Amino acid sequence: MLSLDSGRHGGHAHGATASRAVLNCLVKATDRLSNPDLCADVIEEANQRPFDLMQRQHESFGMGATLAGVFLIANALLAFNVGDSRSYHC
């Protein structure tokens, strides 16, 4: 089971576009995201998506997104965050 939250980066312009790009990348890579050895690589790839968009769409310069997520696998819970979004164990 995968649960993700990607928020707009401080209300910056095109934050929704950046969040969508990050989430799309992560959803497409759920098989690798659920692997603790590959999770950081997938998050790095997702982080690159807004930068790629800014290169193609100059009006979106400065956009960003934050990320918090958890992935429940058979015997573990994998949690991750980027930026000021956080996930907490209760």
Wavefront OBJ file of the C-alpha trace (Angstrom):
o trace
v 0.000 0.000 0.000
v 1.331 3.423 -0.970
v 0.272 6.749 0.513
v 1.715 10.030 -0.804
v 1.234 13.702 -0.131
v 2.953 16.297 -2.279
v 2.290 19.884 -1.336
v 2.900 23.116 -3.147
v 6.223 24.616 -2.253
v 5.275 27.596 -0.118
v 2.515 28.565 -2.521
v 5.053 29.231 -5.267
v 3.837 29.706 -8.810
v 3.108 26.437 -10.594
v 3.380 24.460 -7.356
v 0.466 22.259 -8.414
v 2.290 21.444 -11.661
v 5.444 20.523 -9.751
v 3.483 18.347 -7.312
v 1.742 16.533 -10.161
v 5.068 15.848 -11.910
v 6.563 14.453 -8.700
v 3.542 12.274 -7.927
v 3.310 10.930 -11.492
v 6.958 9.886 -11.374
v 6.545 8.154 -8.017
v 3.376 6.307 -8.982
v 5.050 4.993 -12.148
v 7.964 3.731 -10.042
v 6.067 2.091 -7.169
v 7.842 -1.230 -7.713
v 11.214 0.448 -7.106
v 9.869 2.872 -4.495
v 8.843 -0.029 -2.266
v 12.417 -1.355 -2.255
v 14.415 0.284 0.579
v 17.611 -0.045 -1.487
v 16.112 1.870 -4.435
v 13.772 4.311 -2.698
v 16.272 7.184 -2.515
v 17.065 6.842 -6.232
v 13.374 7.049 -7.129
v 12.903 10.129 -4.954
v 15.922 11.761 -6.645
v 14.347 11.025 -10.050
v 11.060 12.538 -8.895
v 12.904 15.589 -7.581
v 14.408 16.117 -11.028
v 10.996 16.315 -12.741
v 10.194 19.930 -11.773
v 13.679 20.993 -12.904
v 13.105 19.285 -16.257
v 9.789 21.133 -16.609
v 11.418 24.475 -15.789
v 13.936 23.909 -18.602
v 11.091 23.392 -21.071
v 8.616 25.913 -19.618
v 10.528 29.006 -18.560
v 7.411 30.658 -17.119
v 7.375 27.961 -14.412
v 10.835 28.900 -13.110
v 11.032 28.638 -9.324
v 8.324 26.011 -8.894
v 8.798 23.298 -6.321
v 7.016 20.677 -4.280
v 7.367 18.980 -0.926
v 6.775 15.282 -0.384
v 5.832 12.897 2.404
v 4.998 9.265 1.839
v 4.789 5.812 3.334
v 4.917 2.423 1.697
v 3.614 -0.613 3.561
v 5.358 -3.808 2.501
v 5.003 -7.338 3.864
v 7.150 -6.900 6.969
v 7.999 -3.198 7.155
v 6.798 0.353 6.799
v 9.011 2.571 4.659
v 8.552 6.303 5.322
v 10.180 9.191 3.458
v 9.952 12.960 3.167
v 11.501 15.770 1.154
v 11.271 19.438 2.053
v 9.185 20.579 4.988
v 6.474 17.919 4.582
v 6.707 15.265 7.256
v 5.180 11.910 8.105
v 5.045 10.796 11.741
v 4.641 7.413 13.403
v 1.895 7.527 16.026
l 1 2 3 4 5 6 7 8 9 10 11 12 13 14 15 16 17 18 19 20 21 22 23 24 25 26 27 28 29 30 31 32 33 34 35 36 37 38 39 40 41 42 43 44 45 46 47 48 49 50 51 52 53 54 55 56 57 58 59 60 61 62 63 64 65 66 67 68 69 70 71 72 73 74 75 76 77 78 79 80 81 82 83 84 85 86 87 88 89 90
